[in-house]
Amino acid sequence: MSHYRSRCGHAPGPLAPGDQVVVDAFRSMLAALGTPEPWTPGTTRPIAVRIGAAVERARPRPGDTDGPDTIAITLEHPDGPHTPHGTAYRQLGWLRCDIATTVLGMWTPAYAPLTHAAAGLDLPDPIPLAPAHYAVHVQAHHPGPTRTLLQLGPYTQTGHAYRDADRITTALTARETATAERTFTATTAPYNPNHHRHYADPYMVDLDQLLADAFI
């Protein structure tokens, strides 16, 4: 995806300064691809991820994992998150990323020539990564098996999920006082689109009514 200028291999004399810059950048890119700096879970530094044939800059969402193999990332322009390049870099939001197949290593500017931006292109549509949406699970814990009372999702913004989980937890605390034999929890979790029929849309329903119905 890069556009390095060609130079005749038989040209006499040393490389011109401009050509030397290109050669040095190409060597840095090969070195970065051959021996990428390993990614360390929990880091907030940018990482390099494979998007089709390209390598893109991405930033992990701290503390956001979906088991040991998947993290949430947001794709960034190779020059940094505040550099506009079309709309795709700004509107994709958080995405689920498989560590083994997608994460190349820590980001370095040597990868920049391999990005879509370097070729004057936007990111592919559709992007080959699923949205990193969230859910809230409300559960009752008996002396016996735990029972799921309610599942809310998908939340397109994690802040909304945390807000509703806190709000539900406050309501559940009052209910626990009156129902000593059971405890209740409201926790955030990754949204599973394969089980979409089990979720109530938190943006389209009356949350207080849903809670009342769940406890009937």
Disulfide bonds with the S-S distance in Angstrom:
none
